[in-house]
Amino acid sequence: MDIQWIKGQVEKGNYQLKLHAVERASIRGINPLEVKEALLDCEIIEDYPDDKRGHSCLVYGKTRVGRDIHVLCGMAYDILWIITVYEPDPAEWVNPKTRRIVK
């Protein structure tokens, strides 16, 4: 899974939000259009090729109005799956692309 594949799937409408992502987005006030906007202007910030559930990655993107969004993406059967979405918490992130190291 790479960034071009992710963006291509979004452009083709070949992506699905898992129930968890829908619930989390709703709780966090993130609408599906914002998820799409963030995915069309995103970059991979963490890659998890050995995840036991299959290759996944965390991407960072901005919405049209500049809202920072993180999207955990997975791939199954050539479909992009959105596992969860959230705004990066400053307590956990130095900036939207860099995770804080907690000792």
PLY file of the C-alpha trace (Angstrom):
ply
format ascii 1.0
element vertex 103
property float x
property float y
property float z
element edge 102
property int vertex1
property int vertex2
end_header
0.00 0.00 0.00
1.43 3.36 -0.98
0.17 6.92 -1.12
-0.69 6.83 -4.82
-2.77 3.68 -4.32
-4.62 5.28 -1.39
-5.39 8.48 -3.32
-6.39 6.46 -6.40
-8.86 4.37 -4.42
-10.41 7.52 -2.94
-10.66 9.18 -6.36
-12.42 6.05 -7.72
-14.71 5.85 -4.69
-13.24 2.43 -3.91
-13.05 2.85 -0.14
-15.21 1.95 2.84
-15.37 3.19 6.41
-15.43 0.44 9.02
-18.19 0.79 11.61
-15.57 1.82 14.18
-14.44 4.66 11.90
-18.01 5.84 11.36
-18.69 5.83 15.12
-15.42 7.56 16.00
-15.83 10.17 13.28
-19.34 10.95 14.49
-18.23 11.29 18.12
-15.33 13.52 17.07
-17.39 15.72 14.75
-15.56 14.60 11.61
-17.85 14.18 8.61
-17.26 11.76 5.70
-16.46 14.60 3.29
-13.63 15.75 5.58
-12.24 12.20 5.61
-12.27 12.17 1.81
-10.64 15.63 1.61
-7.90 14.57 4.03
-7.24 11.36 2.07
-6.93 13.22 -1.22
-4.24 15.46 0.30
-2.39 13.04 2.56
0.94 11.46 3.30
1.86 8.26 5.11
3.36 9.06 8.51
3.50 5.53 9.98
3.52 2.21 8.15
2.51 -1.12 9.70
3.32 -3.80 7.07
3.36 -6.61 9.66
0.07 -5.81 11.40
-1.62 -9.10 12.31
-4.82 -7.91 10.62
-2.98 -7.06 7.40
-0.90 -4.20 6.07
-2.09 -0.85 7.41
-0.76 2.67 7.65
-1.50 5.93 9.41
-1.89 8.89 7.09
-2.02 12.59 7.81
-4.07 14.96 5.72
-5.76 18.32 5.84
-9.31 19.15 4.98
-10.16 21.96 2.61
-10.47 24.34 5.58
-7.14 23.23 7.07
-8.32 20.79 9.73
-5.62 18.22 10.59
-6.90 14.63 10.33
-5.26 11.26 10.94
-6.73 8.24 9.14
-5.75 4.66 9.86
-6.02 2.80 6.55
-6.06 -0.88 5.72
-6.37 -2.88 2.53
-8.44 -5.97 1.79
-9.61 -7.35 -1.55
-8.29 -4.25 -3.37
-10.52 -1.99 -1.27
-9.19 0.80 0.93
-10.63 0.36 4.41
-10.80 3.30 6.80
-10.28 1.81 10.26
-10.46 4.96 12.37
-10.16 8.74 12.06
-9.25 11.46 14.54
-7.61 14.83 15.01
-4.06 14.46 16.37
-3.93 15.23 20.10
-1.12 17.69 21.00
-0.48 15.61 24.15
0.49 12.68 21.89
1.91 14.50 18.86
4.72 17.09 18.65
3.08 18.24 15.42
0.49 16.52 13.21
3.22 14.34 11.64
5.49 13.53 14.59
4.47 11.31 17.52
5.75 12.30 20.97
8.18 9.85 22.52
6.95 9.02 26.01
9.54 7.72 28.48
0 1
1 2
2 3
3 4
4 5
5 6
6 7
7 8
8 9
9 10
10 11
11 12
12 13
13 14
14 15
15 16
16 17
17 18
18 19
19 20
20 21
21 22
22 23
23 24
24 25
25 26
26 27
27 28
28 29
29 30
30 31
31 32
32 33
33 34
34 35
35 36
36 37
37 38
38 39
39 40
40 41
41 42
42 43
43 44
44 45
45 46
46 47
47 48
48 49
49 50
50 51
51 52
52 53
53 54
54 55
55 56
56 57
57 58
58 59
59 60
60 61
61 62
62 63
63 64
64 65
65 66
66 67
67 68
68 69
69 70
70 71
71 72
72 73
73 74
74 75
75 76
76 77
77 78
78 79
79 80
80 81
81 82
82 83
83 84
84 85
85 86
86 87
87 88
88 89
89 90
90 91
91 92
92 93
93 94
94 95
95 96
96 97
97 98
98 99
99 100
100 101
101 102
